[in-house]
Structures are given as structure tokens and as C-alpha cells.
Amino acid sequence: MRQAGIAAGAVYFPACAIAGRKALRRVCSADEDAVTLAVEAGDRALSAWGRGAGSIDVLVVTLRHASAAKGPHAQIVREALGLGEDVRVVALDAADALSGLTALESAMDAVAVDRGDTVALVIAAEAAGGATIQAAAGALIITIDEDDSAPLVAFRAVSRVSGLTHERWAGSEAPGGREPDFRFIEHRYHKLSETLVDQHSRTSTQFDELYFAGGSVREHAYLHRAVRGTELAADRPVSPASDAGVAGPLVAVVEAVSRNAGDRHVALVASGSGQVVQVDLAIPGYICAHFAWTNHGELRAPVGPSGEGPELSLPLESPFYARDWAPMLRLEAAKCESCGYVAFPPSQRPICPECHSRQWQPHLLSRRGTVFSHLENRFLPAGFPASLVFVLGELSDGFRYWAPMPPEVRGAEISIGDPLRLALRRFTERDGLAVYGMKFVIAADASADEPVLVAK
Amino acid sequence: MGWNRVAVVGAGMTPFGELFDSGLEQISAEAFIGAVESVDKGFDVNQIDAAYFANVVGSLQGNEIPSGATLTNAIGLPGLPATRIENGCPTGSDAFRQACLAVASGVSEVVLVVGAEKLRERSTKGSLLESGRMGHPILSYGGTATNLFAPQVIRHMYEFGTTQEQLAMVAVKNWSNANLNPKAQREGTISVEDVLRSPMVCDPFHVLDACPQSDGAAAVIVCSAERAHEFTDKPVYVAGLGLATDRLYIHEKQSATGWDCSRLAAERAYTMAGIKPDNLDLAEVHDCFTGVELLNYEDLGFCEIGASGKAIEAGETAIGGRLPVNPSGGLIAKGHPIGATGVAQLVELYTQLREEAESRQVRIRDGFGLQHNVGGYSVGISVVTILGRE
């Protein structure tokens, strides 16, 4: 029987962090948000899978922003990833830590229900990093399990236990906020876990590992304490999945698979808003090749102005941005059919300067390159940071590209010849509307490959 | 040799600086009167057939959109045919080129060119940083003037070992020349250390590597070569004109350490004039930033590619050197009221070629001078003009 399964996956963690009570907490760079995190994770998942954006039929996305941002975010994610206009986009509310799991289940349902070879991409992005939640994004590819001899990661929700637990009992993180009443919270989680253990004991699967994807470090601690001494207990250190908020469940799947420990069964316990869900994952050992776990080596504090970003040369609601989405969000240039000259942006070069032809083919620019020239500009208009680094990069396909770097990078760090990559970042946000484009970032990890333009 | 169908017969300019007490019309009129009164045999303003008005920021930054009518009303000649030109930093010299074409076509015989700019009508920060909000919202993001010129200079320093000290020497030279120019904005002497100690604005330019914000106006009168001697026994002829556009975005440009439009415009002017760089007695080039003057030497054929750092160090472009560059003090020390700049360079060439430049006079041998501007949005334009005696 045809089952839906997880074929590939990836995670993205921002390279910025702030000091938490006990350890560094990952947070977005000043120009990152839930949209850019989602695109990073989605790009990496597509690369890990290796079949290109054109094969995706459904995009399920849940984004938790740090600000009250408006805008067609799910569509921006779709466009930036190169998914066709006809892709079905399911944008889910990122209300709590279970939203990531809901998104994954929705994607599995969408694939299982369709009679054709539907492929879904599901992404959960958590941008509200801070004292108890770390910023992160996870992305998974869901397909039909065609071949019994090469199964996918099978996913099965086993148990759900619900209990009405008001968030208010957990206190308020805001300064001067409400004190938490831990005892009631702990009592609730204890009762929840008793029921969970009871349900679990009625199945017969043995688990090799246990992952928690709780909404916060505190909830994870409660659950862990509650299941200690039961069959579900395992000696697990706190993993990155446990406090990645909305992205937690997807991060946990990638973490579990990419540990590369052979055929395994893994239990994933996800909690949020008073419901605790236990999920079984059956992981075939070979499949870790399609799962990309990446981590930045060097972490730094975010730098940037708070509040509104700079005014751009055109108002943010201008039709200009819609006209140039594909070029600005995913570097779609145009290649002359007669002589091969590559023009960018295509809308501003309707006639080839080499041969004067007017026939063009879409052509994606490379995202990897080295510094050809660079500068740090310390005198910028209102709304910009005190200084910004700009780079003229020489891309691996020979094309040159000019872009700023994120605000936390300083000019002294950059030299001609250094390797960089282009990544989607936010250029400004004003009155809830944001504009995204490509910036050069330091190429810390080698695992993010070139996106593949597949004919649609 | 040379095209020589048009002659310059009058030239004048206001001082450049912070002219808070004068508005656009007043400085335009002052430059105009200066040009009229400079005509050796006298000049009746009613002889003017047409005018070109070079002004840049009027429409880019303000509510006013100056037109040709702004000029004609300022100089008491409403009704006169007049066109306002805007083409970035080469606006003034491009307006001059248009005037020459009008005369050469035979449609007009005596044409006035006035370039005028009031950058100090706004706060320094306000006008400098406005340019950072123009152009493509993503590709020109934060694109202040330094972003447009610095990458090529940085690359030149990397490929040829040009140093910050050599850049600073351009500022030292031009400030020194400006001390001999009563119209120059800046006075005093600076050293290489002064430049390097001034705050860094944008790699590789310190504050003293950059030209100031300026007000000012300049004017010239041109006429057909056949009629030049009605006005003066020492006309200066337009030997060659060159104008070129460039590939626009920096990612499209083909030269990494210079600007193709400068090279092309210069080639066109040299060809039309029938001369080589060796024939030049002086040049007024576009030194919006010190490093740009050095790259200009190479684009304009004054020295080998990569050798401009050594050239400034050896004093080749000082007033007494092999080829004096910017004896007026250049944009850096004389000032850069954008629309007036190109016209003022022509005023300097006219004055020098007639050997009336007093303490900053260069030695005249072959009797040719070159002016050059480069700039505009994303540095897409260059104009080169060669004036000659004979």
C-alpha cells in the first residue's frame, strides 16, 4: 500500500546569538526573519533531495515572526524557492510549538490523499528567538513511498494527550511580567505524561532514541522530569530541536535522521498549548544522505537599527517589486538565445547589447562566489545602520553581482578572494511591509549547493 | 588640425563655495555677466541666439524643476530659446557639447552656456545622502556617491598596489593649486597625514579624499569659428568633442579599474581633434574623489594602465610637471557645484590657453587642453572636450 513518507530534509540556524542564562541562544540577524529562515531551510532541503523545485506540487508553511509583519509571506517563500505559480500553498498559523507538527501532518495528508505522484515541501520557521526559544527553521520533502525496498522515513502519530493549560500559568518573559506558577504546570505535564506512557505501553514498538520538541526549555524540562523512570525515558541531552519553537518538530526529524546511526525507530514528543503528541519515526539508515544538518561555526551578536528600516527608492507597494520578484528573490536572469549573453535584471534589458536579439531564456545565477571588490560605507542615509559592507562578487558562473552584507559584518573581515554565498535577506521593513533581496553572506558551510532550475 | 568649427569667445564664473546669500538666479546672472564682460571686443547680449542651462539637483531633490526658462528669466532674456540639460556629473560639459552642435548645425550662431548649482540650499547630510535613495531599490540600495566610485579604486589598489598615500597626494596637489585660484572654495595647505587622519567616509576615501558640497555658477559664450574674430583676437577653438555612455550596473561594467565611458569619450575627442595625449598642455579632470583622478589618468591615456600612483608620486601632474592636471584646484579643492563643474573646467582651459591664469599658469607648448567629467547614476556617462588655440 502506498504510504506518504519523508524523503529529505534540512535545517537552518542563524549565525547570530545572544547570551542566555546558561548558554548562547540563537537569534535572527537584524536582516533575517521567518521568511528568510524558511527560504534558507527550503533551499537546503531541495538541494539535499536533489530533484529541483519544479517537482514540488504543494508547499505547506508555518512562519512565526518576531514582529507584526504583514504581507504575502507564504507567496514570497514560494517565489524565492522557485516553486511554480501553480503550486498549492498552505499557510498555517504559527500559534504554538505544535504548529510545526500540524504542518508536517498536513503535508503528509496532502500527499497521501492525491492519487498522482504528489510531492510536498513543508517548512516551519521560528524567528522569535530569545531567552527561551531559539531561532531556527526546518524543511522536509514528503513523497509517496513507491518502492518497498527503499522506504522513506515513515511517520506515524501514535498518541495525543490534551489538557487545558493556560500559557499564563507559565508566566511572562517580559520585564516586570507575571510570575510563573510552576507547580500547576508541572502537575499538568506530569498527568499528561502518565497518560502518554500508558498509551505507549499498549504498543509494541521499541525505541532507540527519544527527542523532545517542546515549546520552550522549561516545558521540555517538565516533560523530561515527568517521564523519567518510565519506559519512555532515555538519557538524552537537550538537543537543538527541543527549544526551536515552531520549527522544533521538523528540526527534530532532521536531527534524528542525520545522526546516521543505521536503521532505527525514534520517538518524538512534541508539546504545546496543553497538548502533547508522540510521534513514531521509522528511519532507514541509508536515507541520511538526503538530510542536511548544518551549523555555523562562528556565532556573533546581531547588529542593526531597531524599528523601521530605510526608505527605498520606490514605495514598498509599488508594482515594481511584483514585476521583478523572480530576479530579486532567486536571481533569475535572462540568457540571450542567440549569443548566450546573460542580462540582469531582465526587465531593464529587453534588447541584447551584444547581438540585439530580443529572445531570452530564464537563467539562474550561481549563488557561490568570491570577493572581487568590497567596501565598508560609513555614511548612509537615515534608517540604515551606522555602516554597511558592500561586495562586488565574482560568481562561480563568471557573472558579477553587487550586494550588501548583513549589518553585523565589518569591513576588516573581508578581503578580495574570500568565498561568499548569496542568501535571501530583508532589505527593509516599514509599516509592516517588507522587501527581500539577495545579500552576500560569509560562506561558513559547504553543504548548501546550487539550486537547480528544472523546466516547469 | 582639429574640428575647430566652434570657438569660445567669453568665459566667466562666480567663486565656488557656500554662497548662502545668493540664490540660483543670482549666481547664474553673476556668471553670465562675467562671461559677457570677459569678451575682449565687447558683447551685446541681444546677439545671443540660444542658451543651454546646466543644472542637476533642481529636479532630483527639490520641488522646483528648473527649465531653460529659469535661466532666461534670471539673465533678463525671457523669450530666448533655452534648454535645460541634466546628465549627471557631466551635465555642464554636455550642455557645452549641445551648444557646439547647435552652432555647428548652423541653426544658431552665438550660444550661451550657463551651469549653476545650489547644493547648499540643503543641509550637507540631506543632499549627500539623498542620492542613497535613488535608482534600483535593491541593486542601488544605500548607493551614495562613494559606492559608485570606490569599488574600482579598491580593485586598482589590489591589482596595481596603489596606496592610500598616493590617493592623498592628489588632494595635497589640488589644495595647493587652489591656493592660486581666487575662485576656489577651499584655501590652506594640507598634508598627506592630514588626509589619512581625517575620518573614513567609505573605503578607501577619507573626508579629505572627497570634494565638498558647493554652490556656484560658470558660463561660456560660443560662436561659429568664422565669426570668432568679431569678439576677440584670441579665441579658443573646440578641437574635439567626445561623449559616451557606459554599461550601467557595476555588475555589467567591463572595466574593473576604470570607466569605459571615460576611455571611449576621450578616444572620440582625441580622434576628432587629431591629437594624442602628448599634445596636451593641461587637463581638468573629474576628481570627485582622489582615487578617481588617478584612474582618470589611465582612462584618458596620460600614463600606462596601473602607473597612475607612480605618476602622482613623481609630480608628473603638478603645475610644473609633464602634464599639469587640475591646475584650478579640481573638484576637490575648487568645488563641485555639479551643473557648473564642467563649464568651470572649460573656463579654466580658456583662461590657461590664453595665458591669463597668473600664478597658476601652466606652460603652453602645443596649445591644447582637455576637460573630462564622468558620473551620473551608476557612473554611466562621460564627456571629454578638447580646446585648442590656432
Boltz contact constraints between the chains, C-beta under 6 A:
constraints:
  - contact:
      token1: [A, 311]
      token2: [B, 133]
      max_distance: 6.0
  - contact:
      token1: [A, 312]
      token2: [B, 137]
      max_distance: 6.0
  - contact:
      token1: [A, 313]
      token2: [B, 133]
      max_distance: 6.0
  - contact:
      token1: [A, 313]
      token2: [B, 134]
      max_distance: 6.0
  - contact:
      token1: [A, 313]
      token2: [B, 135]
      max_distance: 6.0
  - contact:
      token1: [A, 313]
      token2: [B, 137]
      max_distance: 6.0
  - contact:
      token1: [A, 314]
      token2: [B, 137]
      max_distance: 6.0
  - contact:
      token1: [A, 328]
      token2: [B, 138]
      max_distance: 6.0
  - contact:
      token1: [A, 373]
      token2: [B, 151]
      max_distance: 6.0
  - contact:
      token1: [A, 373]
      token2: [B, 154]
      max_distance: 6.0
  - contact:
      token1: [A, 373]
      token2: [B, 155]
      max_distance: 6.0
  - contact:
      token1: [A, 375]
      token2: [B, 150]
      max_distance: 6.0
  - contact:
      token1: [A, 375]
      token2: [B, 154]
      max_distance: 6.0
  - contact:
      token1: [A, 375]
      token2: [B, 202]
      max_distance: 6.0
  - contact:
      token1: [A, 375]
      token2: [B, 203]
      max_distance: 6.0
  - contact:
      token1: [A, 376]
      token2: [B, 203]
      max_distance: 6.0
  - contact:
      token1: [A, 377]
      token2: [B, 147]
      max_distance: 6.0
  - contact:
      token1: [A, 377]
      token2: [B, 202]
      max_distance: 6.0
  - contact:
      token1: [A, 379]
      token2: [B, 201]
      max_distance: 6.0
  - contact:
      token1: [A, 380]
      token2: [B, 142]
      max_distance: 6.0
  - contact:
      token1: [A, 381]
      token2: [B, 129]
      max_distance: 6.0
  - contact:
      token1: [A, 381]
      token2: [B, 132]
      max_distance: 6.0
  - contact:
      token1: [A, 381]
      token2: [B, 133]
      max_distance: 6.0
  - contact:
      token1: [A, 384]
      token2: [B, 142]
      max_distance: 6.0
  - contact:
      token1: [A, 388]
      token2: [B, 142]
      max_distance: 6.0
  - contact:
      token1: [A, 392]
      token2: [B, 151]
      max_distance: 6.0
  - contact:
      token1: [A, 392]
      token2: [B, 250]
      max_distance: 6.0
  - contact:
      token1: [A, 400]
      token2: [B, 251]
      max_distance: 6.0
  - contact:
      token1: [A, 401]
      token2: [B, 251]
      max_distance: 6.0
  - contact:
      token1: [A, 402]
      token2: [B, 250]
      max_distance: 6.0
  - contact:
      token1: [A, 402]
      token2: [B, 251]
      max_distance: 6.0
  - contact:
      token1: [A, 411]
      token2: [B, 203]
      max_distance: 6.0
  - contact:
      token1: [A, 416]
      token2: [B, 158]
      max_distance: 6.0
  - contact:
      token1: [A, 427]
      token2: [B, 141]
      max_distance: 6.0
  - contact:
      token1: [A, 437]
      token2: [B, 138]
      max_distance: 6.0
